[in-house]
């Protein structure tokens, strides 16, 4: 039985802790804040409750597997999962609206044909077929296996089978998501639909590889899921599973250094001078935090991926509304920007400030647990902004409300109060510089969107969570926990679950 010290109580770190405890190890988690869950936080006020982190769960199979592997009670015995139907509703710049089913390619194509026409529906349906091929080619090495030592193969090989396109007497194939949209989809509304999946992570589609086609594919193939009571309930369930497996939690316990002995990790130094000795250390923290904890010593392994630190964060607006949620209201509505270029320039850090009418995601859960009574509604509105952005958030909140009113008619008249969560709030909750949010790992692009391996250059030190392989997003965090547990239990020969 090994002693394992885990830094942070985020979802990836807790997923690793639960699996390691089941394997017979003695696991202790040290979290600098007073609670668990990382970005899965909740705002409560006047009987209203709002998720301030991810509002929906793709690929719930990741957490189903976690609960199957760590105890007798399945995930559904611990939380109530509800599939969002439709998976998403979209309001495009020209006013066109469409509701898209989850886990049904035929349903998506049918809805698009009714709203956008037969040609647009055919193009999106053909795109989903190609996106599935990209998913099949990249799923295992990107999500289910430790990062290959020859990761350059993933960096150089584009898994998306782009359609040849004639341009200036030359035949070319799309290398970026923007080119996929322009050359294969053509309809500006389909382009907005495609690019919104990259924009949700602050990725510029003009430089994001075509392999990002897997992002809309995941939604359409596996659906989007809500946890009754709010997504914070998923964090609670994972935390309680850890407790059931006798994982120790120490809150308000900030790690300030990683101890090293005989060339391997030997535990943690905690604020105040206490020491937690360990045989293995699992770090569920942002890269700049890991650098600080290691004393500036390079802990990444040889052949480190180029990777990237997060460049985008989120602004979340919690809206308390009088009046109940109308029957048939979509759970999630994406209101697309009317000025694509201004939005992309803003995300790239160009001067000019935040766009007045950005793309926003409006979440309207049908959940009595989130409101004081049936005569009220709790709504969240989210937009992506550059990490570290500081500004006049009250004025920006007004802009978001104006955009969200396209999804929630009469919003201003119904508004009781609102609260804003900014990049500074995200930074305080997660420790990530500027409140940056990690992106999922993607193939191609020279490895820019790969993430560092879960093993490091310091023996006995491993990394879990969105800032390590396979990257950001709730399912990816859960996958990282499984990979770390496999590497510790089975050793470097571990090649992922079969």
C-alpha positions in Angstrom: 0.0 0.0 0.0 1.5 3.3 -1.1 0.9 6.7 0.4 -0.4 9.1 -2.3 -0.7 12.9 -1.8 -3.1 14.7 -4.2 -2.9 18.4 -4.8 -6.3 19.9 -5.4 -9.8 18.6 -5.2 -10.8 19.3 -8.8 -12.7 16.6 -10.8 -9.7 15.0 -12.4 -7.8 14.9 -9.1 -10.8 13.4 -7.2 -11.3 10.8 -10.0 -7.7 9.7 -9.6 -8.1 9.7 -5.8 -11.1 7.4 -5.8 -9.6 4.9 -8.3 -6.3 4.8 -6.4 -8.1 4.3 -3.0 -10.0 1.3 -4.5 -6.7 -0.1 -5.6 -5.6 -0.3 -2.0 -3.6 2.9 -1.6 -3.7 5.4 1.2 -4.8 8.7 -0.5 -4.9 12.2 1.0 -6.2 15.2 -0.9 -4.9 18.7 0.0 -7.1 21.5 -1.3 -6.2 25.2 -0.7 -9.8 26.4 -0.8 -12.6 25.3 1.6 -14.4 23.1 -0.8 -14.1 20.5 -3.6 -15.1 20.5 -7.3 -12.6 22.9 -8.9 -14.6 24.9 -11.5 -17.9 23.1 -10.6 -19.2 25.8 -8.2 -22.6 27.1 -7.3 -23.9 30.6 -6.5 -26.9 30.6 -4.1 -29.0 33.7 -3.1 -32.6 34.3 -2.1 -33.6 30.7 -2.8 -32.0 30.8 -6.3 -29.1 28.5 -7.3 -26.8 28.8 -10.3 -24.0 26.7 -11.7 -21.0 29.0 -12.3 -18.9 26.4 -14.0 -19.8 23.9 -16.7 -23.6 23.7 -17.0 -23.9 20.4 -19.0 -22.1 17.1 -19.2 -21.0 15.5 -22.5 -19.9 11.9 -22.5 -21.5 10.8 -19.2 -20.0 7.3 -19.8 -16.7 8.6 -18.3 -18.3 9.2 -14.9 -20.5 6.0 -15.2 -17.2 4.1 -15.6 -15.7 5.9 -12.6 -18.6 4.8 -10.3 -18.7 1.3 -11.7 -14.9 0.9 -11.0 -15.0 2.4 -7.5 -18.1 0.9 -5.8 -21.4 -1.0 -6.0 -23.6 2.1 -6.5 -23.7 3.2 -10.1 -23.7 6.9 -11.0 -27.5 7.0 -11.5 -27.9 5.9 -7.9 -26.0 8.9 -6.7 -27.3 11.7 -9.0 -30.2 12.0 -11.4 -29.0 12.4 -15.0 -31.3 14.1 -17.5 -30.6 14.3 -21.2 -31.1 17.8 -22.6 -33.7 17.5 -25.4 -33.2 19.3 -27.6 -29.4 19.2 -27.1 -29.2 22.8 -28.1 -31.3 25.6 -29.6 -29.6 28.1 -31.9 -30.5 31.7 -32.7 -28.4 32.9 -35.7 -27.5 36.5 -36.6 -30.2 36.7 -39.3 -32.9 35.6 -36.8 -33.1 32.0 -38.0 -33.7 29.5 -35.2 -33.2 25.8 -35.0 -33.4 23.1 -32.3 -31.0 20.2 -32.6 -31.6 16.8 -31.1 -28.9 15.0 -29.2 -27.6 11.5 -30.1 -29.5 11.6 -33.4 -27.9 12.5 -36.6 -31.1 11.9 -38.5 -32.9 14.3 -36.1 -30.3 17.0 -36.5 -30.4 16.7 -40.3 -34.2 16.8 -40.3 -34.3 20.0 -38.1 -31.7 21.7 -40.2 -33.7 20.9 -43.4 -36.8 22.4 -41.9 -35.0 25.6 -40.8 -32.1 26.1 -43.2 -33.1 24.1 -46.3 -32.3 20.7 -47.8 -28.8 21.7 -49.1 -27.6 23.0 -45.8 -29.0 19.9 -44.0 -27.2 17.6 -46.5 -23.9 19.5 -46.0 -24.1 19.2 -42.2 -25.1 15.6 -42.4 -22.1 14.8 -44.7 -19.9 16.8 -42.3 -21.0 14.7 -39.3 -20.0 11.5 -41.2 -16.5 13.0 -41.7 -16.4 14.2 -38.1 -17.2 10.7 -37.0 -14.2 9.4 -38.9 -12.0 12.0 -37.2 -13.4 10.8 -33.8 -12.7 7.1 -34.6 -9.2 7.9 -35.7 -8.2 10.1 -32.7 -10.4 8.8 -29.8 -8.1 6.2 -28.4 -4.7 8.0 -28.6 -6.2 11.4 -27.5 -8.6 10.2 -24.7 -8.1 6.7 -23.6 -4.3 6.1 -23.6 -1.4 7.9 -21.9 0.2 10.4 -24.3 2.4 8.5 -26.7 6.2 9.1 -26.4 6.1 9.7 -30.1 3.3 12.3 -29.7 4.6 14.0 -32.8 2.6 11.5 -34.8 -0.6 13.0 -33.3 0.8 16.5 -33.9 1.5 16.0 -37.6 -1.4 13.8 -38.6 -4.7 15.5 -39.3 -7.5 12.9 -38.6 -10.3 14.9 -40.3 -10.9 13.6 -43.8 -11.3 17.0 -45.5 -13.0 17.3 -48.9 -10.7 18.4 -51.7 -11.4 22.0 -52.7 -10.2 23.8 -55.8 -8.8 27.2 -55.2 -6.7 29.3 -57.5 -6.2 26.4 -59.9 -4.9 24.3 -57.0 -6.7 21.5 -55.1 -6.5 22.0 -51.4 -8.0 20.4 -48.3 -9.2 22.3 -45.2 -6.6 22.5 -42.4 -8.5 24.7 -40.0 -12.1 24.7 -38.7 -12.7 28.0 -40.5 -11.7 26.4 -43.8 -14.0 23.4 -43.1 -16.8 25.9 -42.7 -16.0 28.1 -45.7 -15.2 25.2 -48.1 -17.5 22.4 -47.0 -20.5 24.0 -45.2 -20.6 27.4 -46.9 -23.9 28.5 -45.3 -23.0 31.3 -42.8 -25.4 29.8 -40.2 -23.7 26.4 -40.5 -20.4 28.1 -40.2 -21.6 29.8 -37.0 -22.9 26.4 -35.7 -19.6 24.7 -36.3 -17.4 27.5 -35.0 -19.4 27.9 -31.8 -18.0 24.6 -30.5 -14.5 26.0 -30.7 -15.5 29.5 -29.5 -16.9 27.9 -26.3 -13.3 27.2 -25.3 -11.9 30.5 -26.6 -10.4 28.8 -29.7 -10.1 30.9 -32.8 -11.5 28.8 -35.7 -9.1 30.5 -38.1 -6.2 28.7 -36.4 -7.9 25.8 -34.7 -7.2 22.5 -36.6 -9.9 20.7 -38.6 -9.7 17.9 -36.0 -11.9 20.1 -33.8 -14.7 18.6 -35.8 -14.8 16.0 -33.0 -16.4 18.6 -30.7 -19.7 19.0 -32.5 -19.6 15.3 -33.2 -19.5 14.4 -29.5 -22.6 16.5 -28.8 -24.6 15.1 -31.7 -23.5 11.5 -31.1 -23.7 11.3 -27.3 -26.0 14.1 -26.3 -25.7 16.6 -23.5 -26.7 15.8 -20.0 -27.8 17.7 -17.0 -27.5 16.7 -13.3 -30.7 17.4 -11.4 -30.0 19.9 -8.7 -27.3 21.5 -10.7 -23.9 20.3 -12.0 -22.4 20.9 -8.6 -24.2 17.7 -7.6 -21.8 15.7 -9.8 -18.9 17.1 -7.8 -20.7 16.2 -4.6 -21.2 12.6 -5.8 -17.6 12.2 -6.7 -16.5 13.7 -3.4 -18.8 11.3 -1.5 -17.5 8.4 -3.5 -14.0 9.4 -2.4 -15.0 9.5 1.2 -16.7 6.1 0.9 -13.4 4.8 -0.3 -11.6 6.4 2.7 -9.9 9.1 0.9 -8.8 11.8 3.4 -9.6 15.5 2.5 -7.7 18.4 4.0 -9.4 21.7 3.1 -7.6 25.1 3.6 -4.4 23.1 3.1 -2.3 24.8 0.5 0.7 23.0 -1.0 3.6 25.3 -1.3 6.2 22.8 -2.5 6.8 19.3 -3.8 9.3 17.4 -1.8 12.0 15.4 -3.6 14.2 12.6 -2.3 16.6 10.4 -4.2 15.4 11.8 -7.5 11.7 11.2 -7.0 8.6 12.9 -5.5 8.5 12.3 -1.7 5.5 14.4 -0.5 4.3 17.9 0.0 5.3 21.0 2.0 2.2 22.8 3.2 1.6 26.4 4.1 2.6 26.9 7.7 5.5 24.5 7.5 3.7 21.1 7.8 5.0 18.2 5.7 2.9 15.4 4.1 5.2 12.5 3.2 4.1 10.4 0.3 5.3 7.7 -2.1 3.5 9.4 -5.1 2.2 12.9 -5.7 -0.7 13.7 -8.0 -0.9 17.3 -9.0 -4.3 18.5 -10.2 -3.2 22.1 -10.7 -2.6 24.6 -13.5 0.9 24.6 -15.1 2.1 27.8 -13.5 1.1 26.4 -10.1 3.0 23.2 -10.8 6.1 25.2 -11.8 5.9 27.1 -8.6 5.5 24.0 -6.5 8.5 22.4 -8.1 10.7 25.4 -7.3 11.1 26.3 -10.9 12.7 22.9 -11.6 11.6 21.5 -15.0 9.4 18.5 -14.1 8.1 17.8 -17.6 9.5 14.8 -19.3 11.8 14.6 -22.4 10.0 15.4 -25.7 7.5 17.6 -24.0 4.6 18.7 -26.2 4.6 22.4 -27.2 1.1 22.6 -25.6 -0.4 25.9 -24.5 -1.5 27.6 -21.4 -5.1 28.8 -21.3 -5.8 32.0 -23.1 -9.5 32.3 -22.5 -11.8 32.6 -19.5 -15.5 33.0 -19.0 -17.9 35.6 -17.7 -21.0 34.1 -16.2 -24.1 36.1 -15.5 -26.6 34.7 -12.9 -30.2 36.1 -13.6 -33.0 35.8 -11.0 -36.3 36.2 -12.9 -39.8 36.6 -11.7 -42.3 34.4 -13.6 -41.9 30.6 -14.1 -40.1 28.9 -16.9 -42.4 28.5 -19.9 -43.2 24.9 -20.8 -41.1 23.7 -23.8 -38.3 26.1 -23.2 -34.9 24.7 -24.4 -32.4 24.0 -21.7 -29.6 25.5 -23.7 -29.7 28.3 -26.3 -26.7 29.6 -28.2 -27.2 33.1 -29.5 -24.7 33.7 -32.2 -22.8 37.0 -32.6 -23.8 39.4 -35.3 -20.2 40.5 -35.8 -17.9 37.4 -36.2 -14.8 39.3 -37.0 -15.0 41.6 -33.9 -15.5 38.6 -31.7 -12.6 36.7 -33.2 -10.3 39.7 -32.9 -11.3 40.2 -29.3 -10.4 36.6 -28.4 -7.1 36.9 -30.2 -6.2 39.8 -27.9 -6.4 42.5 -30.5 -7.0 46.1 -29.2 -10.6 47.3 -29.1 -12.0 45.6 -26.0 -14.8 43.1 -25.8 -17.4 43.0 -28.5 -20.8 44.6 -27.6 -22.8 41.6 -28.8 -20.8 38.4 -28.4 -21.9 34.8 -28.8 -23.6 33.8 -25.5 -24.9 30.5 -24.1 -28.1 30.8 -22.2 -29.0 27.9 -19.8 -32.6 27.6 -18.5 -32.8 24.3 -16.5 -36.2 22.8 -15.8 -35.2 22.2 -12.1 -37.4 23.2 -9.1 -34.3 22.8 -6.9 -32.8 26.0 -8.4 -35.7 28.4 -7.6 -37.6 29.5 -4.5 -40.9 28.5 -6.1 -42.6 27.8 -9.4 -43.2 31.5 -10.0 -39.5 32.2 -10.6 -36.7 31.1 -13.0 -32.9 30.8 -12.6 -31.0 31.6 -15.8 -27.3 31.7 -16.5 -25.7 33.5 -19.4 -22.1 32.8 -20.3 -19.6 34.4 -22.7 -16.0 33.7 -23.4 -13.4 36.5 -22.9 -9.6 36.6 -22.9 -8.0 35.3 -19.7 -7.1 38.0 -17.3 -9.6 40.5 -18.7 -10.4 43.3 -16.4 -13.2 45.8 -17.1 -16.4 47.5 -16.4 -18.3 44.3 -15.8 -21.6 46.0 -15.0 -21.6 47.5 -18.4 -20.7 44.2 -20.0 -23.4 42.5 -18.1 -25.9 44.9 -19.7 -24.6 43.8 -23.1 -25.0 40.2 -22.3 -28.6 40.8 -21.1 -29.3 42.5 -24.4 -28.1 39.5 -26.3 -29.8 37.0 -24.0 -33.1 38.7 -24.6 -33.2 37.1 -28.0 -33.4 33.8 -26.2 -35.5 35.0 -23.2 -38.2 37.4 -24.5 -39.1 40.1 -21.9 -36.0 39.4 -19.9 -35.5 42.9 -18.7 -39.0 43.2 -17.4 -38.7 39.9 -15.5 -35.3 40.6 -14.0 -35.2 40.7 -10.2 -31.4 40.9 -9.8 -28.2 39.7 -11.4 -24.7 38.8 -10.3 -21.5 38.6 -12.4 -18.7 36.0 -12.1 -15.6 37.2 -13.9 -12.2 35.7 -14.8 -10.9 36.9 -11.4 -13.5 34.7 -9.7 -12.5 31.7 -11.9 -8.9 32.4 -10.9 -9.8 32.4 -7.2 -11.6 29.1 -7.5 -9.2 27.2 -9.7 -5.8 28.9 -9.2 -5.4 29.2 -13.0 -3.7 32.4 -14.0 -6.1 35.0 -15.3 -9.0 32.5 -14.7 -7.9 30.6 -17.8 -10.0 27.6 -18.8 -8.2 24.6 -20.3 -9.2 23.3 -23.8 -9.7 19.7 -24.8 -6.7 18.0 -26.5 -6.9 18.1 -30.3 -4.7 16.4 -32.9 -2.7 18.1 -35.6 -1.6 21.8 -35.4 2.0 20.8 -34.5 0.9 19.7 -31.1 -0.3 23.2 -30.0 -3.5 21.7 -28.6 -2.0 18.6 -27.0 -1.4 18.7 -23.3 1.6 17.5 -21.2 1.6 13.8 -20.4 0.2 12.6 -17.0 3.7 11.3 -16.1 6.5 13.9 -15.6 10.2 14.1 -15.6 10.2 13.6 -11.8 9.7 10.0 -10.8 6.6 9.6 -8.7 5.0 12.9 -9.8 1.9 12.7 -12.0 -0.6 15.3 -13.2 -4.4 15.1 -13.5 -7.1 17.4 -14.5 -7.8 19.8 -17.4 -4.2 21.1 -17.6 -2.8 17.7 -18.5 -3.5 15.0 -21.0 -6.3 14.7 -22.4 -7.1 18.4 -21.6 -10.1 20.4 -20.5 -13.8 19.6 -20.1 -15.6 17.5 -17.6 -15.2 14.1 -19.4 -11.6 14.8 -20.2 -10.8 15.6 -16.5 -12.4 12.2 -15.6 -10.3 10.5 -18.2 -7.1 12.0 -16.8 -7.9 10.6 -13.4 -8.3 7.1 -14.9 -5.0 7.4 -16.8 -3.1 8.6 -13.7 -4.5 5.7 -11.6 -3.5 3.2 -14.3 0.0 4.6 -14.5 0.5 4.4 -10.7 -1.1 1.0 -10.3 0.2 -0.8 -13.4 3.4 1.3 -14.0 4.7 2.9 -17.2 3.6 -0.1 -19.3 -0.1 0.9 -18.8 -1.7 1.5 -22.1 -5.2 2.5 -21.1 -8.4 0.5 -20.5 -9.3 -2.0 -23.2 
